[in-house]
Amino acid sequence: MFFRLTYWLFLIFMHRYLELDARRRIYDCISKSPGLHFREIQRRTNLATGALDYHLHFLHKHGLIRIEKTAGFVRYYTTDVAYDQADKELLNLLRHDTIRHILICLIEKKQPNASDIAKVLQISQSNLSWYLKTLEEKNIIVHKKKGRFRFYSVVDKDRIIKCLLTYKASFMDEIVDRFIAAWEE
């Protein structure tokens, strides 16, 4: 009974707090694209820095959004959805274009080596090495060594694909769109 009453009051106040167009745009942006950072929300909502900062603090203060600091970024989530830690970490990684493209490459190609990935993505070996090391440390990918080459694969392909499917529109990325279209066929 208490939970229902509390939730009902939350919905009433949430509606009241989101009456302003700017707040509604910010909340909808975060709801559709959880894990965005400040600048990306600013780009998508087209709000001035001061206005966005004010409304983000207001929404946080009133319990409509949650703020989390990860890897040098402050990321925003709505409080109406409970994200488990593993999904948040994966979503945060997928918010980086290069990491997202590496993971898609690893899913599309069966165990490519670093040279293959670098050619496909047109990035330097040194940059790719850093990304691969980061993904391995987070247990997103693994490698098998054959001779002097390392061949990479993702640990949980289904989880990555599910996340890409769920938040496809939020990535605004042609590579993701092509991958999802091919996957759905």
Buried (B, 14 or more C-beta within 10 A) or exposed (E): EEEEEEEEEBEEEBEEBBEEEBBBBBBBBBBEBBBBBBEBBBEBBEBEEEEBEBBBEBBBEBEBBBEEEBEEBEBBBBBBEEBEEEBBBBBBBBBBEEBBBBBBBBBBBEBBBBEBBBEBBEBEEEEBEEBBEBBBEBEBBBBEEEEEEBBBBBEBEEBBBEBBEEBBEBBEBEBBEEBBEEEEE
